[in-house]
């Protein structure tokens, strides 16, 4: 093995390590702030102030495979794949939010990490939020819950529920008339805890969010070149041993 090849191998390994370290330490502000949160009726801006990205919906926007019973909404937010769920078979009506658990990057085995809801007064409502909880916690037709993942205890963002109290005296009537509004928002804290492995794999497979494909290619080509060189170096280093067997 020549000295130049060994130097190339050392350079490639150092580059890969440095590249991974730098990408994983990108300041949150440089990873993009996402889309602006939108809402349908006026809501106190103070409960949305720290959101940098969000997803909102009403009953009609949810999938309803079992007519009138269960409602689902699927969306991507803060680096996670989410499901929002409404169970109209229970008394009272119950809501839940959970994220897909990936034990292997991009391979989902059907498991979810449910989010626990914490009311403004600090009461933990658990993973099942009932319409009665919303009635107790809301002020002037709006309430924001803090959420943490049940399994990891990490922040899962904020969950805002609101309705027009001029039209509807309670959230259940608003739900029946498709005017109970839900908003799941995330801020800098959740963006900062994005899965580093997901970020690196997205970059390597030209799927870095909010980055044009050509820019992604330009960023990742040196990394792929180094990876290929390392693999080639290991293969040719093993050939004499394989041949001798």
C-alpha positions as CSV (number, residue, x, y, z in Angstrom):
1,X,0.0,0.0,0.0
2,X,1.5,3.3,-1.1
3,X,2.0,6.3,1.2
4,X,-0.2,8.5,-1.1
5,X,-3.1,6.0,-0.8
6,X,-2.7,5.9,3.0
7,X,-2.7,9.7,3.1
8,X,-5.8,9.7,1.0
9,X,-7.5,7.3,3.3
10,X,-6.6,9.4,6.4
11,X,-7.9,12.5,4.7
12,X,-11.2,10.8,3.7
13,X,-11.8,9.5,7.2
14,X,-11.1,12.9,8.7
15,X,-13.3,14.7,6.2
16,X,-16.2,12.3,6.9
17,X,-16.0,12.8,10.6
18,X,-15.6,16.6,10.3
19,X,-18.5,16.8,7.8
20,X,-20.8,14.8,10.1
21,X,-19.8,16.9,13.1
22,X,-20.3,20.2,11.3
23,X,-23.7,19.2,9.8
24,X,-25.1,18.0,13.2
25,X,-24.0,21.2,14.9
26,X,-25.6,23.7,12.4
27,X,-27.3,26.4,14.4
28,X,-31.1,26.2,14.4
29,X,-31.5,29.5,12.7
30,X,-29.6,28.3,9.6
31,X,-31.8,25.2,9.2
32,X,-34.8,27.2,8.1
33,X,-37.8,28.4,10.0
34,X,-40.4,26.6,8.0
35,X,-43.7,28.0,7.0
36,X,-45.7,30.6,8.9
37,X,-48.4,29.4,11.1
38,X,-51.8,30.3,9.8
39,X,-55.2,30.3,11.5
40,X,-58.8,30.5,10.4
41,X,-60.4,32.8,13.1
42,X,-58.8,35.4,15.3
43,X,-56.7,33.9,18.1
44,X,-54.5,35.6,20.7
45,X,-51.1,35.9,19.1
46,X,-49.4,35.5,22.5
47,X,-50.1,31.7,22.4
48,X,-48.5,31.4,18.9
49,X,-45.5,33.7,19.5
50,X,-42.7,31.1,19.7
51,X,-43.9,28.8,16.9
52,X,-41.7,28.7,13.8
53,X,-43.7,26.0,12.0
54,X,-47.1,24.5,12.4
55,X,-49.9,22.4,11.0
56,X,-53.6,23.2,11.5
57,X,-56.8,21.5,10.6
58,X,-60.5,21.0,11.4
59,X,-62.7,17.9,11.4
60,X,-63.5,18.1,7.7
61,X,-59.8,18.0,6.9
62,X,-59.3,14.7,8.7
63,X,-59.6,11.3,7.2
64,X,-62.7,9.5,8.3
65,X,-62.6,5.8,7.2
66,X,-65.3,4.8,9.7
67,X,-68.0,7.3,9.0
68,X,-68.7,9.4,12.1
69,X,-66.5,7.4,14.4
70,X,-62.7,7.8,14.1
71,X,-60.9,10.8,12.5
72,X,-57.2,10.9,11.5
73,X,-54.9,13.6,10.3
74,X,-51.3,12.8,9.0
75,X,-48.6,15.4,8.6
76,X,-44.9,16.1,8.8
77,X,-43.7,18.6,11.4
78,X,-40.4,19.3,13.2
79,X,-38.7,16.3,11.7
80,X,-41.4,13.8,12.7
81,X,-44.2,12.0,11.0
82,X,-47.4,12.7,13.0
83,X,-50.9,11.3,13.4
84,X,-53.7,13.3,15.1
85,X,-56.6,11.2,16.2
86,X,-60.1,11.9,17.3
87,X,-62.3,9.2,18.8
88,X,-66.0,10.1,18.4
89,X,-67.1,6.8,19.9
90,X,-66.2,7.8,23.4
91,X,-68.1,9.9,25.9
92,X,-66.6,12.5,26.1
93,X,-65.0,12.9,22.7
94,X,-61.2,12.3,22.9
95,X,-58.2,13.6,21.0
96,X,-54.6,12.2,20.8
97,X,-51.4,13.1,18.9
98,X,-48.4,10.8,18.3
99,X,-45.3,10.6,16.2
100,X,-44.0,7.5,14.3
101,X,-41.0,5.8,16.0
102,X,-38.2,4.8,13.7
103,X,-35.8,2.3,15.3
104,X,-33.9,2.1,12.0
105,X,-33.8,5.3,9.8
106,X,-36.7,5.3,7.4
107,X,-38.0,1.9,8.5
108,X,-41.2,2.2,10.5
109,X,-42.4,-0.9,12.3
110,X,-45.9,0.4,13.2
111,X,-45.0,2.0,16.6
112,X,-45.9,5.5,17.8
113,X,-44.7,7.7,20.6
114,X,-47.8,9.4,22.0
115,X,-47.7,13.0,23.3
116,X,-48.9,14.0,26.7
117,X,-50.8,17.2,27.1
118,X,-50.1,19.7,29.9
119,X,-52.7,22.3,30.5
120,X,-51.8,26.0,31.1
121,X,-52.2,25.5,34.9
122,X,-49.7,22.6,34.9
123,X,-52.2,19.8,35.0
124,X,-51.1,16.7,33.1
125,X,-54.0,15.5,31.0
126,X,-52.1,12.4,29.8
127,X,-52.1,11.2,26.2
128,X,-55.9,11.3,25.8
129,X,-57.3,14.8,25.8
130,X,-61.1,14.9,26.3
131,X,-63.5,17.6,25.2
132,X,-64.3,18.1,28.9
133,X,-60.6,18.8,29.5
134,X,-60.8,21.5,26.8
135,X,-63.9,23.0,28.4
136,X,-62.1,23.2,31.8
137,X,-58.8,24.5,30.4
138,X,-60.0,27.0,27.8
139,X,-60.4,30.8,28.3
140,X,-62.5,32.8,25.8
141,X,-62.6,29.8,23.4
142,X,-58.9,29.1,23.2
143,X,-56.3,27.0,25.0
144,X,-52.7,26.0,24.4
145,X,-51.2,22.8,25.7
146,X,-47.6,21.9,26.1
147,X,-46.7,18.5,24.8
148,X,-43.9,16.0,25.7
149,X,-43.3,12.5,24.2
150,X,-44.5,9.8,26.6
151,X,-41.5,7.6,25.9
152,X,-38.6,10.0,25.7
153,X,-39.9,12.9,27.7
154,X,-38.7,15.4,25.0
155,X,-40.7,18.3,23.9
156,X,-43.3,17.6,21.2
157,X,-44.3,21.3,20.7
158,X,-47.5,23.0,21.5
159,X,-51.1,22.2,20.8
160,X,-53.6,25.0,20.3
161,X,-57.4,24.5,20.2
162,X,-59.8,27.3,19.6
163,X,-63.3,28.1,18.5
164,X,-65.6,31.1,18.0
165,X,-67.4,31.6,21.3
166,X,-69.8,34.1,19.6
167,X,-71.2,31.3,17.5
168,X,-70.7,28.3,19.8
169,X,-70.9,28.1,23.6
170,X,-68.8,25.0,23.9
171,X,-66.1,23.2,21.8
172,X,-68.2,20.1,21.2
173,X,-70.9,22.1,19.4
174,X,-68.1,23.8,17.4
175,X,-66.6,20.3,16.6
176,X,-70.0,19.1,15.3
177,X,-70.2,22.1,13.0
178,X,-66.6,21.7,11.8
179,X,-65.5,24.9,13.5
180,X,-63.3,23.6,16.2
181,X,-59.8,24.4,15.1
182,X,-56.6,22.5,15.9
183,X,-53.0,23.8,15.5
184,X,-49.9,21.8,16.3
185,X,-46.9,24.1,16.4
186,X,-43.2,23.7,17.0
187,X,-40.5,26.3,17.9
188,X,-36.8,26.6,18.2
189,X,-36.6,24.0,21.0
190,X,-38.1,21.3,18.9
191,X,-36.2,22.3,15.8
192,X,-32.9,22.1,17.7
193,X,-33.6,18.5,18.8
194,X,-34.1,17.2,15.3
195,X,-32.7,13.7,14.9
196,X,-29.1,14.1,13.8
197,X,-29.1,10.8,12.0
198,X,-32.2,11.8,10.0
199,X,-30.6,15.1,9.0
200,X,-27.4,13.4,7.8
201,X,-29.3,10.7,5.9
202,X,-31.5,13.4,4.3
203,X,-28.4,15.2,3.1
204,X,-26.7,12.0,1.8
205,X,-29.8,11.0,-0.1
206,X,-30.4,14.5,-1.5
207,X,-33.5,15.1,0.6
208,X,-32.3,17.9,2.9
209,X,-35.5,19.9,3.8
210,X,-35.8,23.5,2.5
211,X,-32.6,23.1,0.4
212,X,-32.6,23.0,-3.5
213,X,-31.6,19.7,-5.0
214,X,-28.6,21.2,-6.8
215,X,-27.3,22.8,-3.6
216,X,-27.8,19.5,-1.8
217,X,-25.8,17.7,-4.5
218,X,-23.0,20.3,-4.3
219,X,-22.8,19.9,-0.5
220,X,-22.8,16.2,-0.4
221,X,-20.6,15.2,-3.4
222,X,-17.3,15.6,-1.4
223,X,-18.8,13.4,1.4
224,X,-19.8,10.7,-1.1
225,X,-16.4,10.8,-2.8
226,X,-14.7,10.3,0.6
227,X,-17.1,7.5,1.5
228,X,-16.4,5.7,-1.8
229,X,-12.7,6.2,-1.4
230,X,-12.8,4.7,2.1
231,X,-14.7,1.7,0.9
232,X,-12.3,1.2,-2.0
233,X,-9.3,1.5,0.3
234,X,-10.7,-1.2,2.7
235,X,-11.5,-3.5,-0.2
236,X,-8.1,-3.4,-1.8
237,X,-6.5,-3.7,1.6
238,X,-8.4,-7.0,2.2
239,X,-7.6,-8.5,-1.2
240,X,-4.2,-10.0,-0.2
241,X,-5.8,-11.6,2.9
242,X,-8.7,-13.0,0.9
243,X,-6.4,-14.3,-1.8
244,X,-4.1,-16.0,0.7
245,X,-7.1,-17.9,2.2
